[in-house]
Amino acid sequence: MSRVLAWVDGANSAVMAKLALSSDPDIIPVHVDLGTSVDEDSHRFIDDLEGWFGKEIVRIRSDEFANVDEVFEKRKYLGGQHGAPCTGEMKVAPRLIFQRHDDTHLWGYTADRRDARRFRLMQENYPELRQDAPLIARGITKLACHALLERSGIRRPRVYDLGFPNGNCLGCSKSSSPGYWAAVRLHFPEVWARRVDQDRRFGRNKLELHGRRVCLDQLPADFPPRPADIASCDFLCHLAEQDIDERVASTAS
């Protein structure tokens, strides 16, 4: 029997899943557990959502890696023209193992222009998947999602209150924004220290300052933290990491 999977992560996908479940209680909410890669309060949020949904959230995770740092250390690579290895290993590989060919996938993309474009890219890059974006169909924006959570008494993950626009892994290697990295340095100094060390050893970070790429530890100490300009983390990040798909597919066959 085919399944409908609502992929739950942050605020937007939480609202998407709640609306979808109100129409069809047989929908299965699924969360990719990224372990210690995310702020601990993000795990609290997923726990709270189970009470809001009135239904258990299926949690899947990598069989090989406990967090993104283990991925970076094994691959000796943070990100760049060949994509972000963390997404392929931590999010895509578990999804490929869990999903069935006839599943329908519901994503938390919103009606905001940037999100709508990313959903179109998902459709283009994963034509084999049955997929839908209920928030786009209903014209629901990110701001509306956060307002709905507040009205429902659901406390969003604290990273949003720190200015981060989503619940990505802390110290996301995709970001080239000095404002984002200044915010990581301010709020999560241990994560910052690890990324500085990895950046120096692997030389693959994307930080851009005054039109040139620099190492993280070259970020001026007084640079203002402005984290709200990093893209959301989804299954598009790994598109250059086709070896992940091939490896998981051969394992499952």
N, C-alpha and C positions, 0 to 999 in steps of 0.2 A: 504494500500500500504506500502510495506516495505521501511525502511529508511536506509541511510548510514550516520553514525554519526562520525565526526572527532573530537576527544576530544583534546581540545586546552588548554595548560597551559603555558609552558615555551618556550624556543628558539627552541628546537627540534620539539615539536609538532606543533609549528607555521609553520615551514618549511614543515612538513608533510601535514598539512591542505592546505597550498598554492599549493603544488604539486598535491594533490588529487583534489582540486577544479579546477585546470587547465585542468584536464581530465574529470571531471564531475561536472558542476556548481550546480547540484541539491543536492550535498552533504551538510549536515547540520553541521556547526561547532558549537561545544558545549563547554562551559567553566563552571567549577564548581567554583563559587565565594566563596572564603574563608574569605571574609570580612577583618577585621583588623588583621587577623592572618598573612597576608603577608605584605611585604613592600608596601607602597602606590604607588611606581613607577611601581610595577607589574600590578596594575590596569590601569595605563597609557598605558602600553604595550598592554594590551588586547584591549583598545580603538583604539590604532594605527593599530592593526591588522585588524580591521574592514575596515579601509580605504585601506589597502593592499589587503585584500581579495575581496573588492568590495561587501561585503555581511555582513549582521548583524550576530553577534555571539550570539547564544542562551545562556543565562546565567541562571544557576540553583544554588540553595543554600539550606542549611539546613533550615527546617521550625522551628527548635527548638533552634539552637545555632547560635550566631552571630560570634563566633570565637572559637579557640581551648581552650582558657583559660576557657570559660564557660563549655566546655566538661570536662576538668581536674577537675574543682571545683565540678561538679556534680558527676563524677565517682570516685573522690578521687584516681586517678591513672594516672600516666604519661606514663608508658610503661614498657615492660619487657617480660616475657615468655608468657604472654597472649596477646601480640600484642600492637598496638597503638590505643587507643580508639578514638583519634581525626580523624583518617582516616575513620573509620567505620561510625562515626556520621556525619562528615563534607563532605565526598566525596562519600562514597558508598551508604549511605541512599538516598541522593538526586538522585544519578544515578539510583538506583533501582526504584524509583518512576517515573522517567522520561522515562526510556527505555521501549521498547516493545519487545516481545519475538522474533520477526522476524527482529529486527534491525541488521545491520552490524556495528561493532565498529572498528574504525581505531585509532591505538595508535601511539604515537611519539617515540617508541623505535628505537634506531639507530643500525647500523651495528657493533658497538663496542661490544666486547665479553661479557661484563657484561650486557649490555642492551639486547643482543640477548638471553642470558640465562634467563633474567627476562621475556621476551616475551614467552619463552617456558614454564615457570612456570605459566604465565597467562593462556596459553592454557590448561595446565594440571589441574589447579585449577578451571577454568571456562569453562568446556567442552561444556556447554549448550549455550555459546555465539558464535555467528558468529564474528570472529575477524581477523584483519590483521594488519601488521606492514609495511606500504609502504616503509619506509626508509631502513629497513632491506632488503627488496626485491630489492631495487635499490643500495644497498651497500653504503649508505650515513652515514657518521660518525658524531659525535658531532661537531668536528672541522669544518667539511664541512658545517654543519647547521649554525654555528655562522658566518662563512665566507660569506655564502649566504645572511644572514640577513644584514651584513655590506654592501655588494655590492648593496643590494636592498634599502639601506638608511633607514632601520628599526632599531631604537635604542633599543637594548635589555634591559631588566630590570637591574637596577643599581646593584643589588646584585651580578650579574656575575662580574662586574667590581671591586667589593669588594673582589673577590676571591671565592665566593660561587659557586658551580658547577651547581646549579639549583635554581628554584624559590620556594623552599619549604617554609612552614610556618617558621617564624622566631623563633629560639630557638626550633628546632625540637627534640622532646623527644626521638626519635629513636637513636640519635647519642650517641656513647660511646667515641667519639674522644675528647681528651683534646684540640687539635688544633682547632677543630670546636667551642668548647665552649669558647675558648679564643677569637676567632673572633667575636662571638656573644657579649661577654662582651665588646669588643672594639668598635664595630660599632653600637650595639643596646643595650645600657646599661639598658634601662627601661625593655626590654624583659628579659635580664639577671637577673635583680632583681626579676622579677616575678617568673622565673624558680627556682632561689635559694630558694625563700620562699616556692614554691610548693614542691620542692625537700625535704626540711626539714620536711614539714607537711605530705607528702604522702610517702616519702622514696622509690620512685620507679624509680629514674633516673638511667641510664645505664653507667654513666661516669666511665671510667677505667683509672687508673693512676698507672704506675709501677706494672701492673699485678693484681691490686685489685680494687674493686669498691669503689668509694668514693663519698661524697656529692659534689655538684657543688662548694660550697664556700670553699672547700679544694683545689681547683685548684690554684697553685702558681700564684702570681700576675705578675710574669715575664714570664709566659709560652707563647711561640710564637704562634700567631694566624696562623693556617694552616687549613682553612675550607674545602679544596677541596677533602675530603675523605668521605663524607657522601653519602649514597645511595639516589637515587631519590625517591620521594614519589608517590606511585601508589596504585592501588586497591589491591595489595598483602598484604599490611601492616595489614589488618584487619582480616587475615585468622583465627585467633583464636577468633575473635569476632563474632561468628556465631549468637549470639542473635540479632545482628543488622539486619541481613538478615531475620531472622525469624519474627522479630517484624514488619519490613517494609512490608514483604510479607502478613502478616495477616491483616495489615491496608489496603492494597490495594485490598484485596479480598472481 
